[in-house]
Amino acid sequence: LCVAWYAMQHHIDAVVYYDDTSALGLKILRRFAPNIKRVIDISAASRLYMKKIYERDMNIRPDFSQLLEREIGDWMHSKKRMKRLRQEIQLADWYLVPSDFVAESLREFGVKNERMLHCPYGVDIKMFSSKVYDTIDKYCNHPLRCIYVGGVKQIKGIAYLLDAFLEISPS
């Protein structure tokens, strides 16, 4: 709210908001300063899109559905919050997206590709070369060792990772 008023008073050209925090500011800018470009930086897939994925996951893995439901909390069932998230998507002019997955989550709700600005995270692999090994055998003669860095939660898909580990031969 304060950002919108500041932008109008100081003749700012564009305002960048983070998703899930911007509905009111976007609404004010659209109504009182439509010349100011409204941008949302969407760092992860839209919660509206994720709601569909989580609901699907609960059907696919009923053994983990209660855990997922608990991790999600109340946000998925809040009609008010879902309405606000839809408003944000509709009120923005531009969207900063880090990945194709995030872009897909917006296309699902009618955002056109030409309104998305792709700002990927990570490393541009065209700028770095990979190491070429003469033989792979000397690197593959031991059991596979993995490390997982992240929340050990169903909301992160831990059940699928555990299933994958069970598929790997122990030798």
Stockholm file with secondary structure:
# STOCKHOLM 1.0

chainA/1-171         LCVAWYAMQHHIDAVVYYDDTSALGLKILRRFAPNIKRVIDISAASRLYMKKIYERDMNIRPDFSQLLEREIGDWMHSKKRMKRLRQEIQLADWYLVPSDFVAESLREFGVKNERMLHCPYGVDIKMFSSKVYDTIDKYCNHPLRCIYVGGVKQIKGIAYLLDAFLEISPS
#=GR chainA/1-171 SS CHHHHHHHHTTCSEEEEETTSCHHHHHHHHHHCTTSEEEEECCSCCHHHHHHHHHHHHHHCHHHHHHHHHHHTTGGGCHHHHHHHHHHHHHCSEEEESSHHHHHHHHTTTCCGGGEEECCCSCCGGGSCCCCCSCSGGGSSSCCCCCCCSCCSGGGTHHHHHHHHHHSCCC
#=GC SS_cons         CHHHHHHHHTTCSEEEEETTSCHHHHHHHHHHCTTSEEEEECCSCCHHHHHHHHHHHHHHCHHHHHHHHHHHTTGGGCHHHHHHHHHHHHHCSEEEESSHHHHHHHHTTTCCGGGEEECCCSCCGGGSCCCCCSCSGGGSSSCCCCCCCSCCSGGGTHHHHHHHHHHSCCC
//
